[in-house]
Amino acid sequence: MRHGQFIDRPPCEQAHSFEVATCSDPTCGLHLIAKRSNDAPICEVVIGRPQLRQLLGYIHDEGLDLL
């Protein structure tokens, strides 16, 4: 996705909340666990370190960082 580009939301279940975690593998990335309103997990997404850097850049470029 490029800066300023919008997407249509896919027709899939939306998460009520999410949990952020890491695992014991030092080469792994950030784990995001999407959850339903009853706290049951929907899925897990692992964002690798290179993609995490890209994501942080996107957050900054879009003005979404909270600093």
C-alpha atoms as one frame of an Amber mdcrd trajectory, in Angstrom:
protein
   0.000   0.000   0.000   1.313   3.421  -0.916   1.096   6.633   1.078  -2.391
   8.127   0.915  -3.929   5.056  -0.731  -7.281   3.836   0.605  -8.729   0.326
   0.345 -12.226  -1.102   0.544 -12.714  -3.188   3.662 -12.856  -6.916   2.938
 -16.068  -8.805   3.797 -14.623 -10.618   6.798 -15.118 -10.682  10.538 -13.886
  -7.537  12.288 -11.857  -7.729  15.465 -13.207  -6.159  18.648  -9.687  -5.872
  20.105  -6.223  -7.279  19.659  -3.322  -8.510  21.748   0.325  -7.787  20.956
   3.016 -10.304  21.861   6.442 -11.646  21.006   7.707 -15.201  21.146  10.966
 -16.792  22.246  12.375 -16.862  18.684  14.749 -13.859  18.436  14.419 -13.811
  14.627  10.635 -13.644  14.713   8.582 -10.482  14.539   5.594  -8.975  16.276
   2.545 -11.174  16.906  -0.919  -9.584  16.706  -3.849 -11.693  17.884  -7.232
 -10.396  16.723 -10.034 -11.060  19.226 -13.811 -11.154  19.318 -15.838  -9.247
  21.927 -15.869 -12.399  24.102 -12.022 -12.439  24.004 -11.934 -15.534  21.740
  -9.134 -15.308  19.156  -9.982 -14.862  15.477  -6.502 -15.173  14.021  -2.836
 -14.418  14.554  -0.764 -12.197  12.279   3.021 -12.211  12.543   4.729  -9.115
  11.182   8.380  -9.807  10.360  11.080  -7.329  11.316  11.517  -5.863   7.791
   7.744  -5.435   7.424   7.563  -3.922  10.912  10.055  -1.227   9.867   7.931
  -0.573   6.773   4.778  -0.391   8.919   6.382   2.085  11.325   7.425   4.253
   8.374   3.871   4.151   7.027   2.450   5.110  10.425   4.810   8.079  10.578
   4.181   9.163   6.953   0.394   9.094   7.516   0.678  11.137  10.719  -0.721
   8.283  12.788   2.072   8.278  15.377   1.016   9.723  18.687   4.105  11.832
  19.374
